[in-house]
Amino acid sequence: MSSESKDKTPESAEPKAAGQSGEPTAAVETERLRTELMKKEAEARENYDRYVRAVADLDNFKKRTQRERAEQLRFAQEPLIRDLLPVVDNLERAVSHAEGGGNGQPLVEGVSLVLRSLLDLLEKHGVKRIEARGALFDPTQHEALARVELPDEEPNRVVDQYQPGYLLHDRLLRAAQVTVSSRPEKAVESDPNDD
């Protein structure tokens, strides 16, 4: 009776009664394999569902990261722009003051103050001005536009600066454009016997 309750199909009860010493019949084995297959199929569906969700989560993460990065790049210069606004205000005040008339001296003073505040602001944000005049020529920071022969000056010394250079946290933004000194070339005396 206990073997019949384990095996719910009537065919499975006959062979055991016929004396096959408790070995499962083909029908019982088939049913067991079918049940196991159904469990494995359900497990595979669960794994596939998890896989699909994981792929979707990864895709959403990538999209969110790209959006956040684009947003961050879009507003990266916000602190600099916010700090530039007072400089704009000062320029507007200088222009309105100059429109009031006068000899132009107030405009010069106003623009000088604005320039000073702008240079201070750049320095606050890590920008350093390269003052090259009088320094030895450095090709990593200077761009030589001209070379001048000066007998009194040490060779490769910057004697004039057309445009200052700038560094941002030790990275060159723009090289200083300069004139560099050189020793005068000695005139080569021509030998009259060369003819």
C-alpha positions as CSV (number, residue, x, y, z in Angstrom):
1,M,0.0,0.0,0.0
2,S,2.8,2.4,0.8
3,S,4.3,1.8,-2.6
4,E,1.0,2.6,-4.3
5,S,0.7,5.8,-2.3
6,K,4.2,6.9,-3.5
7,D,3.5,6.1,-7.1
8,K,0.2,7.7,-8.0
9,T,-0.2,6.0,-11.4
10,P,-1.8,2.5,-11.5
11,E,0.8,1.2,-14.0
12,S,3.5,1.7,-11.5
13,A,1.8,-0.5,-8.9
14,E,1.6,-3.5,-11.2
15,P,5.3,-4.1,-11.9
16,K,6.1,-3.8,-8.2
17,A,3.4,-6.4,-7.5
18,A,4.9,-8.6,-10.1
19,G,8.0,-8.8,-8.1
20,Q,10.6,-6.4,-9.6
21,S,12.1,-5.8,-6.1
22,G,11.3,-2.1,-5.8
23,E,13.0,-0.8,-8.9
24,P,11.2,2.1,-10.5
25,T,9.4,1.4,-13.7
26,A,9.8,3.3,-16.9
27,A,6.6,5.3,-16.3
28,V,7.7,6.3,-12.8
29,E,11.2,7.2,-14.1
30,T,9.6,9.2,-16.9
31,E,7.4,11.1,-14.5
32,R,10.3,11.8,-12.2
33,L,12.4,13.1,-15.1
34,R,9.4,15.2,-16.4
35,T,9.1,16.7,-12.9
36,E,12.8,17.4,-12.7
37,L,12.7,18.9,-16.2
38,M,9.8,21.2,-15.2
39,K,11.8,22.3,-12.2
40,K,14.9,23.0,-14.3
41,E,12.8,24.9,-16.9
42,A,11.3,27.0,-14.1
43,E,14.8,27.7,-12.8
44,A,16.0,28.6,-16.3
45,R,13.1,31.0,-16.7
46,E,14.0,32.6,-13.4
47,N,17.6,32.9,-14.4
48,Y,16.7,34.3,-17.7
49,D,14.4,36.9,-16.1
50,R,17.2,37.9,-13.7
51,Y,19.6,38.2,-16.6
52,V,17.1,40.4,-18.6
53,R,16.6,42.6,-15.5
54,A,20.4,42.8,-14.9
55,V,21.0,43.8,-18.5
56,A,18.2,46.4,-18.3
57,D,19.6,47.7,-15.0
58,L,23.1,48.0,-16.5
59,D,21.6,49.8,-19.5
60,N,19.7,52.2,-17.3
61,F,22.9,52.8,-15.2
62,K,24.9,53.6,-18.3
63,K,22.2,56.0,-19.5
64,R,21.9,57.7,-16.1
65,T,25.7,58.0,-15.9
66,Q,25.9,59.6,-19.3
67,R,23.1,62.0,-18.4
68,E,24.8,62.9,-15.1
69,R,28.2,63.4,-16.8
70,A,26.7,65.6,-19.6
71,E,24.9,67.6,-16.9
72,Q,28.2,67.9,-14.9
73,L,30.1,69.0,-18.0
74,R,27.4,71.4,-18.9
75,F,27.6,73.2,-15.6
76,A,31.3,72.7,-14.9
77,Q,32.2,76.3,-15.5
78,E,29.4,77.6,-13.3
79,P,31.7,78.7,-10.5
80,L,34.0,80.6,-12.9
81,I,31.0,82.2,-14.6
82,R,29.5,83.2,-11.3
83,D,32.9,84.8,-10.3
84,L,33.1,86.6,-13.7
85,L,29.7,88.4,-13.1
86,P,31.2,91.1,-10.8
87,V,33.8,91.8,-13.5
88,V,31.0,92.4,-16.0
89,D,29.3,94.6,-13.5
90,N,32.5,96.7,-13.0
91,L,33.0,97.0,-16.8
92,E,29.4,98.2,-17.2
93,R,30.0,100.8,-14.4
94,A,33.2,102.0,-16.1
95,V,31.5,102.4,-19.4
96,S,28.5,104.3,-17.9
97,H,30.9,106.5,-16.0
98,A,32.9,107.2,-19.2
99,E,29.7,108.1,-21.1
100,G,29.1,110.8,-18.4
101,G,31.9,112.8,-20.0
102,G,35.2,114.1,-18.7
103,N,38.7,113.7,-19.9
104,G,38.7,109.9,-20.0
105,Q,40.8,109.4,-16.9
106,P,37.9,107.8,-15.0
107,L,37.5,105.2,-17.8
108,V,41.2,104.3,-17.7
109,E,41.0,104.0,-13.9
110,G,37.8,101.9,-14.1
111,V,39.2,99.6,-16.8
112,S,42.4,99.2,-14.8
113,L,40.4,98.1,-11.7
114,V,38.4,95.7,-13.8
115,L,41.6,94.2,-15.3
116,R,43.1,93.8,-11.8
117,S,39.9,92.1,-10.5
118,L,39.8,89.8,-13.6
119,L,43.5,88.8,-13.1
120,D,42.7,88.1,-9.4
121,L,39.7,86.0,-10.3
122,L,41.8,84.0,-12.8
123,E,44.4,83.4,-10.1
124,K,41.7,82.3,-7.7
125,H,40.7,79.6,-10.3
126,G,44.3,78.3,-10.7
127,V,45.4,80.4,-13.6
128,K,48.9,81.8,-13.3
129,R,50.4,84.5,-15.6
130,I,53.8,83.9,-17.1
131,E,55.9,87.0,-17.0
132,A,58.8,86.3,-19.4
133,R,60.6,89.6,-19.8
134,G,64.1,89.2,-18.5
135,A,63.9,85.4,-18.0
136,L,66.0,82.9,-19.9
137,F,64.1,81.5,-23.0
138,D,62.2,78.4,-22.1
139,P,60.6,76.7,-25.1
140,T,58.1,74.9,-22.9
141,Q,56.6,78.3,-21.8
142,H,57.8,80.8,-24.4
143,E,57.1,81.2,-28.2
144,A,59.9,83.1,-29.9
145,L,58.5,85.4,-32.5
146,A,61.8,87.2,-33.1
147,R,65.5,87.1,-32.4
148,V,67.5,90.3,-31.8
149,E,71.3,90.6,-31.8
150,L,72.3,92.5,-28.7
151,P,76.0,92.6,-27.7
152,D,75.2,93.7,-24.1
153,E,72.6,91.1,-23.4
154,E,73.1,87.4,-22.4
155,P,72.1,85.1,-25.3
156,N,68.7,83.4,-25.1
157,R,67.3,86.0,-22.7
158,V,63.8,87.3,-23.3
159,V,64.1,91.0,-24.1
160,D,60.5,91.8,-25.0
161,Q,57.1,90.2,-24.4
162,Y,54.3,90.7,-26.9
163,Q,51.7,88.6,-25.1
164,P,51.9,87.0,-21.7
165,G,51.5,83.3,-21.3
166,Y,49.2,81.5,-18.9
167,L,49.3,78.3,-16.9
168,L,46.4,76.4,-15.4
169,H,47.5,74.3,-12.4
170,D,51.0,73.9,-14.0
171,R,49.6,73.1,-17.4
172,L,50.4,75.5,-20.2
173,L,47.3,77.3,-21.6
174,R,49.1,79.7,-23.8
175,A,52.8,80.3,-24.4
176,A,54.2,83.8,-23.9
177,Q,55.1,85.4,-27.2
178,V,58.5,86.9,-26.9
179,T,61.6,88.3,-28.6
180,V,64.9,86.6,-27.6
181,S,68.4,88.0,-27.6
182,S,71.4,86.5,-29.3
183,R,75.0,87.4,-29.7
184,P,75.9,89.3,-32.8
185,E,77.5,87.1,-35.4
186,K,81.1,88.1,-36.0
187,A,81.6,89.3,-39.5
188,V,83.7,86.7,-41.5
189,E,86.5,88.5,-43.2
190,S,86.8,87.4,-46.7
191,D,90.2,86.3,-47.8
192,P,91.4,88.2,-50.9
193,N,93.1,85.0,-52.1
194,D,89.7,83.1,-52.4
195,D,89.2,84.6,-55.9
